[in-house]
Amino acid sequence: MTGGSTPSLRRALSFWPLLFYGIGIIVGAGIYVALGQVVARAGAAAPLSFLLAGIAAGFTGLCYAALGSRFPEAAGAAAYAKHGFASDRFAQGTGAAVTLATAISAASIAHGAAQYLGILLPLPGPVLVTALVAGFTLIAALGVRESVGLAAAIGALEILGLIAAIGAGLAQRGAGAPPAAMLPEGLAGWHRTLA
């Protein structure tokens, strides 16, 4: 590196792996892991709850797309906070918050995935969670392309599973409650749906 040049990252991702990676994260964490909790809380209004969450996530995605096109930097939210508030301290705090949120999300996803894996492998939950976190950490250490490629493949499988579940549900259309039953009843019902 010469005196005046700045270091740069080599672009390793293309559109399709990144798309399936993002969809896989959303479907895996938002539907497969959270499904039981959402249904337990919202009941028959769970589809509406997922629809509203999807709309909110869509607005968040549009905001990130706008900021990403304006400030195409690898730092993501920290870079946006730095440009928006002209503060290195605020950017550092944002980066720390994103790191903490990512760790909490990863723990939640690992816990949810361990519950599914526990059906196949009769091992204690903490052992499965530790194995999942350690295994995916090793895959991430191999490189961005490899870890995103694996995540994209898992995401594609998750989408196929979701399509199969939707198909099975559509085949049973007459057996369930009418669509009007999916609307929450009263303020408490809306609170459970939106929470």
MODELLER restraints for C-alpha pairs under 7 A, 6 or more apart:
rsr = mdl.restraints
at = mdl.atoms
rsr.add(forms.Gaussian(group=physical.xy_distance, feature=features.Distance(at['CA:12:A'], at['CA:145:A']), mean=5.99, stdev=0.5))
rsr.add(forms.Gaussian(group=physical.xy_distance, feature=features.Distance(at['CA:13:A'], at['CA:145:A']), mean=6.34, stdev=0.5))
rsr.add(forms.Gaussian(group=physical.xy_distance, feature=features.Distance(at['CA:17:A'], at['CA:148:A']), mean=6.71, stdev=0.5))
rsr.add(forms.Gaussian(group=physical.xy_distance, feature=features.Distance(at['CA:17:A'], at['CA:149:A']), mean=6.14, stdev=0.5))
rsr.add(forms.Gaussian(group=physical.xy_distance, feature=features.Distance(at['CA:17:A'], at['CA:152:A']), mean=5.61, stdev=0.5))
rsr.add(forms.Gaussian(group=physical.xy_distance, feature=features.Distance(at['CA:20:A'], at['CA:152:A']), mean=4.63, stdev=0.5))
rsr.add(forms.Gaussian(group=physical.xy_distance, feature=features.Distance(at['CA:20:A'], at['CA:155:A']), mean=5.79, stdev=0.5))
rsr.add(forms.Gaussian(group=physical.xy_distance, feature=features.Distance(at['CA:20:A'], at['CA:156:A']), mean=6.48, stdev=0.5))
rsr.add(forms.Gaussian(group=physical.xy_distance, feature=features.Distance(at['CA:21:A'], at['CA:148:A']), mean=6.12, stdev=0.5))
rsr.add(forms.Gaussian(group=physical.xy_distance, feature=features.Distance(at['CA:21:A'], at['CA:151:A']), mean=5.38, stdev=0.5))
rsr.add(forms.Gaussian(group=physical.xy_distance, feature=features.Distance(at['CA:21:A'], at['CA:152:A']), mean=4.24, stdev=0.5))
rsr.add(forms.Gaussian(group=physical.xy_distance, feature=features.Distance(at['CA:21:A'], at['CA:155:A']), mean=6.14, stdev=0.5))
rsr.add(forms.Gaussian(group=physical.xy_distance, feature=features.Distance(at['CA:23:A'], at['CA:155:A']), mean=6.37, stdev=0.5))
rsr.add(forms.Gaussian(group=physical.xy_distance, feature=features.Distance(at['CA:24:A'], at['CA:151:A']), mean=6.81, stdev=0.5))
rsr.add(forms.Gaussian(group=physical.xy_distance, feature=features.Distance(at['CA:24:A'], at['CA:152:A']), mean=6.38, stdev=0.5))
rsr.add(forms.Gaussian(group=physical.xy_distance, feature=features.Distance(at['CA:24:A'], at['CA:154:A']), mean=6.69, stdev=0.5))
rsr.add(forms.Gaussian(group=physical.xy_distance, feature=features.Distance(at['CA:24:A'], at['CA:155:A']), mean=3.49, stdev=0.5))
rsr.add(forms.Gaussian(group=physical.xy_distance, feature=features.Distance(at['CA:24:A'], at['CA:156:A']), mean=6.77, stdev=0.5))
rsr.add(forms.Gaussian(group=physical.xy_distance, feature=features.Distance(at['CA:24:A'], at['CA:158:A']), mean=6.64, stdev=0.5))
rsr.add(forms.Gaussian(group=physical.xy_distance, feature=features.Distance(at['CA:25:A'], at['CA:155:A']), mean=6.93, stdev=0.5))
rsr.add(forms.Gaussian(group=physical.xy_distance, feature=features.Distance(at['CA:27:A'], at['CA:158:A']), mean=6.86, stdev=0.5))
rsr.add(forms.Gaussian(group=physical.xy_distance, feature=features.Distance(at['CA:28:A'], at['CA:158:A']), mean=6.74, stdev=0.5))
rsr.add(forms.Gaussian(group=physical.xy_distance, feature=features.Distance(at['CA:29:A'], at['CA:109:A']), mean=5.77, stdev=0.5))
rsr.add(forms.Gaussian(group=physical.xy_distance, feature=features.Distance(at['CA:33:A'], at['CA:109:A']), mean=6.41, stdev=0.5))
rsr.add(forms.Gaussian(group=physical.xy_distance, feature=features.Distance(at['CA:33:A'], at['CA:112:A']), mean=4.94, stdev=0.5))
rsr.add(forms.Gaussian(group=physical.xy_distance, feature=features.Distance(at['CA:33:A'], at['CA:113:A']), mean=6.89, stdev=0.5))
rsr.add(forms.Gaussian(group=physical.xy_distance, feature=features.Distance(at['CA:38:A'], at['CA:46:A']), mean=6.12, stdev=0.5))
rsr.add(forms.Gaussian(group=physical.xy_distance, feature=features.Distance(at['CA:39:A'], at['CA:46:A']), mean=5.37, stdev=0.5))
rsr.add(forms.Gaussian(group=physical.xy_distance, feature=features.Distance(at['CA:41:A'], at['CA:192:A']), mean=5.72, stdev=0.5))
rsr.add(forms.Gaussian(group=physical.xy_distance, feature=features.Distance(at['CA:42:A'], at['CA:192:A']), mean=5.13, stdev=0.5))
rsr.add(forms.Gaussian(group=physical.xy_distance, feature=features.Distance(at['CA:42:A'], at['CA:193:A']), mean=4.77, stdev=0.5))
rsr.add(forms.Gaussian(group=physical.xy_distance, feature=features.Distance(at['CA:44:A'], at['CA:181:A']), mean=6.66, stdev=0.5))
rsr.add(forms.Gaussian(group=physical.xy_distance, feature=features.Distance(at['CA:44:A'], at['CA:182:A']), mean=4.88, stdev=0.5))
rsr.add(forms.Gaussian(group=physical.xy_distance, feature=features.Distance(at['CA:45:A'], at['CA:182:A']), mean=4.32, stdev=0.5))
rsr.add(forms.Gaussian(group=physical.xy_distance, feature=features.Distance(at['CA:45:A'], at['CA:183:A']), mean=5.60, stdev=0.5))
rsr.add(forms.Gaussian(group=physical.xy_distance, feature=features.Distance(at['CA:45:A'], at['CA:184:A']), mean=5.81, stdev=0.5))
rsr.add(forms.Gaussian(group=physical.xy_distance, feature=features.Distance(at['CA:45:A'], at['CA:193:A']), mean=6.32, stdev=0.5))
rsr.add(forms.Gaussian(group=physical.xy_distance, feature=features.Distance(at['CA:46:A'], at['CA:193:A']), mean=6.76, stdev=0.5))
rsr.add(forms.Gaussian(group=physical.xy_distance, feature=features.Distance(at['CA:49:A'], at['CA:193:A']), mean=5.17, stdev=0.5))
rsr.add(forms.Gaussian(group=physical.xy_distance, feature=features.Distance(at['CA:49:A'], at['CA:194:A']), mean=6.18, stdev=0.5))
rsr.add(forms.Gaussian(group=physical.xy_distance, feature=features.Distance(at['CA:67:A'], at['CA:80:A']), mean=6.72, stdev=0.5))
rsr.add(forms.Gaussian(group=physical.xy_distance, feature=features.Distance(at['CA:73:A'], at['CA:79:A']), mean=6.87, stdev=0.5))
rsr.add(forms.Gaussian(group=physical.xy_distance, feature=features.Distance(at['CA:77:A'], at['CA:94:A']), mean=6.80, stdev=0.5))
rsr.add(forms.Gaussian(group=physical.xy_distance, feature=features.Distance(at['CA:77:A'], at['CA:95:A']), mean=6.97, stdev=0.5))
rsr.add(forms.Gaussian(group=physical.xy_distance, feature=features.Distance(at['CA:78:A'], at['CA:91:A']), mean=4.57, stdev=0.5))
rsr.add(forms.Gaussian(group=physical.xy_distance, feature=features.Distance(at['CA:78:A'], at['CA:92:A']), mean=6.62, stdev=0.5))
rsr.add(forms.Gaussian(group=physical.xy_distance, feature=features.Distance(at['CA:78:A'], at['CA:94:A']), mean=5.32, stdev=0.5))
rsr.add(forms.Gaussian(group=physical.xy_distance, feature=features.Distance(at['CA:78:A'], at['CA:95:A']), mean=5.02, stdev=0.5))
rsr.add(forms.Gaussian(group=physical.xy_distance, feature=features.Distance(at['CA:79:A'], at['CA:91:A']), mean=6.51, stdev=0.5))
rsr.add(forms.Gaussian(group=physical.xy_distance, feature=features.Distance(at['CA:81:A'], at['CA:90:A']), mean=6.58, stdev=0.5))
rsr.add(forms.Gaussian(group=physical.xy_distance, feature=features.Distance(at['CA:81:A'], at['CA:91:A']), mean=5.18, stdev=0.5))
rsr.add(forms.Gaussian(group=physical.xy_distance, feature=features.Distance(at['CA:81:A'], at['CA:94:A']), mean=6.93, stdev=0.5))
rsr.add(forms.Gaussian(group=physical.xy_distance, feature=features.Distance(at['CA:82:A'], at['CA:88:A']), mean=5.82, stdev=0.5))
rsr.add(forms.Gaussian(group=physical.xy_distance, feature=features.Distance(at['CA:82:A'], at['CA:90:A']), mean=6.64, stdev=0.5))
rsr.add(forms.Gaussian(group=physical.xy_distance, feature=features.Distance(at['CA:82:A'], at['CA:91:A']), mean=4.84, stdev=0.5))
rsr.add(forms.Gaussian(group=physical.xy_distance, feature=features.Distance(at['CA:110:A'], at['CA:129:A']), mean=5.52, stdev=0.5))
rsr.add(forms.Gaussian(group=physical.xy_distance, feature=features.Distance(at['CA:110:A'], at['CA:132:A']), mean=6.42, stdev=0.5))
rsr.add(forms.Gaussian(group=physical.xy_distance, feature=features.Distance(at['CA:110:A'], at['CA:133:A']), mean=6.68, stdev=0.5))
rsr.add(forms.Gaussian(group=physical.xy_distance, feature=features.Distance(at['CA:111:A'], at['CA:129:A']), mean=5.82, stdev=0.5))
rsr.add(forms.Gaussian(group=physical.xy_distance, feature=features.Distance(at['CA:114:A'], at['CA:125:A']), mean=6.29, stdev=0.5))
rsr.add(forms.Gaussian(group=physical.xy_distance, feature=features.Distance(at['CA:114:A'], at['CA:128:A']), mean=5.49, stdev=0.5))
rsr.add(forms.Gaussian(group=physical.xy_distance, feature=features.Distance(at['CA:114:A'], at['CA:129:A']), mean=5.60, stdev=0.5))
rsr.add(forms.Gaussian(group=physical.xy_distance, feature=features.Distance(at['CA:139:A'], at['CA:147:A']), mean=5.62, stdev=0.5))
rsr.add(forms.Gaussian(group=physical.xy_distance, feature=features.Distance(at['CA:140:A'], at['CA:147:A']), mean=5.05, stdev=0.5))
rsr.add(forms.Gaussian(group=physical.xy_distance, feature=features.Distance(at['CA:184:A'], at['CA:190:A']), mean=5.41, stdev=0.5))
